[in-house]
Structures are given as structure tokens and as C-alpha cells.
């Protein structure tokens, strides 16, 4: 009988510890002191980021894909910005246009805006998209203003010039800037550079989070599923930072795990499915 009581005691003790641990995680998320001008999530507590726009059946990184993300009610569109030969800024993920246009090849940085705009990036998706053009950064900003935030993957473009375009549309506070932690070491006065916006470094493993956040003023960091775990999210929250993750498989099992870890945002190629999944949780 004493053994039974002892076993029951330890069972209840472990259950109590688990509950307290879960409460601590929830509390850590609830107590984050996020700036009031950071965008509020539209879908409960989770931010939905449409990777290259909502591009299922639509040319990726196109104005149509970004408009679809707006229509769905996503919080951010992820865009990739590169510089053309003549100094203009366009949204293209790869360094070359080979994957976007059948029978064409060339590096974005070696082509002018006029040359890039002459390309048809829609026909490979379907005849209804024939004539779809590569959009400029300014066109994207103009489309998104007042409707959706921008998750800007900084590929190959000067921050100061992009920031000037954002300032023109009063959009500085509607953008999170993604870059690897190594970028911090390459840029002087990085906090001045992003003073009116929200930098979003990817610190790598969880043990790097505190060091990275001590070097840059921000309230959000990025990760991928290969590095994300409960410790990563806890450490970020303890350092007063949201966590946006780039999902891998786009499955409900993966999304469930992400939510159990109290992650704050999910970048996905399947925003339609993710929104429905969250509605049914």
C-alpha cells in the first residue's frame, strides 16, 4: 500500500511539474514586451507568412501571388529583393532567371530592368498567366501598403535605398528584414541602419540567440525547422523576441509541433491550408 501511495505521489508530482512548465512557456509568450507599432496578428496569436506570396497555381513572387495573400488574410508576404544591372530593385528568389522562364537564362544582376520586364514568368504556370512580369520593389510596396506586412529576404540590395522607398510610402514599420546573423558583423552601425524598422536575424542554433540579440535591437528572430525546438523558442521569449519559422513539410503534424513549441509565426507555401488548419484548432 505504501508503495502504491508513493507511486501516486510521484505521478502527481511529475504532472504538477509538467503543468507548471507549460504555464511558464505560456506566460513567457504572454509577457513579451513587443513595440506597439509592430503589426498585430490577424489569425489569433500566430502570424501567417506567405512564402513568395500565395503561389499555388499562381506565378511565385508576382503581384498576383501577393494579392492572393492579401485576399486570404495573411499577415506578411515573403519577398526576395535583388538589384538589376541598372540599379533597380526586383523580386526574384534565385540569382538567375532560368527557373522562371522557359528557354531563357541569365543572372538578374547582369540584366536591366527593361530586359527583365520583357520576360514572361507566367506561361510556365498556365496560359491564363501569360504575360505576367517580374515586379519591382516599389510596385510591391504600393500594393501592400495598408493591407499586409512585408517579410523581406535581403538577397542583393542596399538597405538604405530600399528604406528610402519604404519611407516614401510610410511603410518602414510594416517590414521585417530577414538576414543571417553573420550580416551583423559585416555592417557598421546596424542599429542605426534599421532604426525605423524591424530587423529579423536568423541566429542559427539556440545557444546563439542571446549573443545575437545583444548585438541588435529587435523584437523578432527567424529560424528554420532544422534548428527550431522548444528550447529555441523559450530562449527567444526569455530575450523578449518573437520567433518566425520557415516550415519544411507543410503538414498538419509539423504545424501542430510548431504551435506546441509556442512559435509566433509560420512561413509557408500553403497559406490557404494553414489558415483552415488554425480555424479548426
N, C-alpha and C positions, 0 to 999 in steps of 0.2 A: 504493500500500500504506500509506504514511504517513497519507494522508487517511482510509483505512478505519480504521486504528488510532485516529486522532484522533476520528473519529465514534463509534467504540465506546466510547472513554474518556468522552466527554460523555454518551452514553446511560447508561452505568453510573453516572456521577456524578449525573445527574438522578434516576435510580432510587433511588440511595442517599439523596439529599436527601428524596425523597418518603417513603421508609420511615422516616427519622428524624423527619420532620414528623408522620407518623401515630403513631409511638411517643410523641412529645411530647404529642399530643392524648390518647392513651390514658392516659399517665402522669398528665396533669393531672387526669383524671377519677378515677383510682385514688387520688390523693393528697389528695383533698378531705377536710378535717377536719370532718366532719358530726357534730353532737351525738349522743351515744349514745341519747338519748331521742327522736330523730326516727324516724318509722316506717320499717321496713325494707321494701323492695320484695318482693312475693310472686312476681313473674314475672321472675326473673333480675335484671338491672340496670336495668330500666325500670319506672317507676311508671305504672299504668293508672288514669286518672281518668274515671269515667262521668259525662258531661255531663248534668246534670238527672236523674241516675240512668240505669239501663239501660232506656230507654223505647221500644224498638222493639215496637210493639203493646201498650204499657202507657202509661197517663197519665203524662206527664213531671212531675217534681218531686212525685211521690206516694210514699207509704210503700212501695207495691208496686214501684215503679221502683227505689227504694233497696234493697229486699230482694233484688231480682233482681241488682243489682250485687254485693251481698254473696255471693249464691249462686255467681256467676261467678268470684269470687276477685279482684275489683278492689281496688286499694289505697285509692282515695278515691272518694267521691261528691261531685259538684259541686252545691251548693245556692245558691239566691238568697234572701236574707232581707229582708223588708220589715216595716214596722210598721203595725198596724191603727189605726183611729180611736181605739180604747180601749186602745192601748198594748201589744197582744200582738204576738208575732212569728210570721210565717208564711212558708212557702216558695213564692214566686210570682216568676217571672222578669220578667214585664212589670209596668209600673206600673198597668195596668188588667187587669180580668178578662175583657175582651172576647174574647180568643182562646181562652179555656179553656171557656167556657160558651156554648152556642148561644142566641141571643136575649137575652143579658144584657150589660149594660155598667156600668161604674163603676170608680173608682180605688180601689186597695187601701187607701190611707191615709184614704179617706173612708168606709170600711165597717168595722163592728165585727166582732170575731171570730165572733160568733154569725151574723151575716149571711153572712160568707164560708164558714162551715162548712155553711151550708144549701145551698150551691151544689153541683151535681153536675158534677165535672170529668172524669168517666169515660165518659159516654154518647157523647160525640163520637168516642171511640176505638173503642168496641164495646159491645154490650149487656151483655157479661159484666162490664164495669167500671162499670155503672150504680151510682150512689150513692157513688163514690169522692170523698173530701173533700180539701180543701186541708189539709196537715199543719202543725202548729205546730213551731217550732224545738225545743222540749223533746221532743216526740214523736220527732223525727228523731234527736236526741242519744241518747235512750233506746234506739232501735232500733240505732244504730251502735256503741254502747259495746262495746268488746272485739272488734269484728268488722271494722270498716273505718274509715278516716280520713275527715275532712270537709274538702272544699275549699270554703271559704265565700266566696262572692262578696258582698261587703258593699254592698248596694244602698241600703237606707234603714233603718238601725237603729243604736242606740248600742252601741259595742263593750263598754263596761263592763257593761251589762245582759246582753248575750249571754255575756260572760265569766263572769258570776255563775252562769248556767245550766250552762255547761261545768264550772265548778268543783264544782258540786253533784254531777255525775256523774264527776268526776275525768277530764275529757276535754280539758283545756286543751292538752296536748301532742299531741293527735290531730287538731289542726285547723291548716290553713294558711289565712291570711286574704288574699284577693286584693283589691287596690285599685290605682288608677293612681298613678304617682309624685307627682302633684300633691297627693294626700291628705296626704303627709308635711309639706308646707308649711302645711297648714290645721290641723294638730293639734299642740298643745303637748305636750312630754314623750312623744313617740310611743314611745320605747323603754320607758318605764315602763308605758305602756298595754298593750304586747304582751310584757311581761317574762316571762310564763309560757306563751307560745305562740309560733307561728311566722308572723310577717307575711310576705307574699309580694307585694312591689310589682312592678308592670309598669313597667320603666324607659323603655320606648319604644325608640328606636334604640340600637345597641350602644355608641355613644360616651357615652351617659348612665349606663351601668352602674356605673362606678367612683364617680361622684358620688353616685348613689342609695345604693349600699352603704356609702358613708362616712357617710351620714346616718341609717342604720337598722341595727340589729343583726339579721341574719337569715342563713339558710343556703340560701335558695331564692328565686328570682325567676320571674316569669311572662312569657310573650310570646305573640304570635300568628304565624301563618305569613308574614304580610306583612313582619314585621321580623326573623324568625329567619334566621340564616345561620351559617356556620362561625365567623366572627369573633365573633358574638354569644355563642355557646356557649363558645368559647375564653376570651373576656374574663371571662365569668361564672365559669368554672372557675378562672381565674387569681386571681379575687377570692373563691375558696372558697365558691361558691354553685351549687346545683343549678339546672337550668332545666326548668320545666314549660311545654309549649307547647300552645296551643289549636289543634288541627289544623283544616284547612279543608275538604278534599275527602273525607277518609276512604278514600283509595285506598291500595293497596299501594305504589304508586310514591311517594306522599307519605310514607308510613311509612318506606320504605327510606331516603329522603333525610334524614328526621329522625334515624334511627339512625346514618347515616353521619356526621352532624354531632355525634354523641355526646351528643345531648339526653337528659335524665334522666327526663322524664315526658311522657306524651301524654294530653291531654284529648280525648275522642272521643264521638261519638254512636253509635259502633258498637263497643262494648267486646267483644262476642262475637267479631266478625270479627278484631279486633286481637289478642285472646288467641290465636286459632288461628294467625294470621299469625306471632306471636312463637314459638309452639311449633314451627313449621316452618322457622324461620330456622337 
